[in-house]
Amino acid sequence: MAFSKPQHVQQWRFSSDLEEFPSSSNGIRLARRHSGGGAVYHDEGNINISVLTTHEGHSRKRNLQILAHFLNAELLCRPSDDVGIGTSKLIANSRDDLLIGKPPNGGAKVSGTAARIARGRAYHHFTLLVDVGMDALRHSLNSPFKDRIETNASRSVPAKSVGNLAQHIKRSTNHLVGTEELVEKVTDCVLRAFISQYESSKLVRWGGEMDKLRGIDEILNNLRSDEWVYGKTPKFTLQLMDNGGAICVENNGLICENVAPSVEDEEGKLKKKNSVLD
């Protein structure tokens, strides 16, 4: 399954939204998924890819190798293309990321992986940055609170370098394509890459008939609710001031305690004021 969505930042099931995502992100929405992995930025220049299998058939590395091999052969630049950037190659690393660059070391990250296995079924989903807005990506994943939060929740590991496939894709010198056309072209290659792995398969293009799927409304409403997006934030403490002021947020995203800055009493002894909020 491959699709694109409007601007949003997607965090994993047990991540803290304040740590991953600045609250003033120019209207960019926040979402939370069930699977693991780190926080990722999406816009319509990115492709979301999901591979649904049985538990036994689940292999993240195989999925990434299939896609990398196909895109290298079908889309990416080679020396004979004479585009001025040399040989570009898509490779999968040990973290199940896809990197684009010059072999053997790869280069910029263009895809991150997440997966979930439950009741004998599995899904592996990953991004593919084709032509996303890099300024928006960097801003959206750079929270000003990340160094002021104490939490036991797992933290995202920022990539050293992030890039787009766009500048590495073969293009005719007299036909520059836009983001939408480029995304459609790469999406077609993604689907053909996985269809080629099965003897009997067909491509189904899904339109606006989501409401016809049984139970889909309940699932969508839950994933869009504040209770899921913000209420599932793990417990954390946010330091507000350098002199010790902090708030403690418990389960369900509710502030449970306010710790005032240290102050001196009449005898010169330091003390802290604590109050539990209703």
Secondary structure, DSSP 8 states (H G I E B T S, - for coil): -EE--SSEEEE-TT--HHHHS-S-STT-EEEE-SS-S--EEE-TTEEEEEEEEESTT--HHHHHHHHHHHHHHHTB--GGG--SS---EEEE-TTS-EEEEETTTEEEEEE-EEEEEETTEEEEEEEEESS--HHHHHHHT--TTTTSEEESS------S-B--SGGGB---TT----HHHHHHHHHHHHHHHHHTT-SS-------S-GGGSTTHHHHHHHHHSHHHHTTT---EEEE-STTS-EEEE-GGG-EEEEE---EE-TTS-EE--EEE--
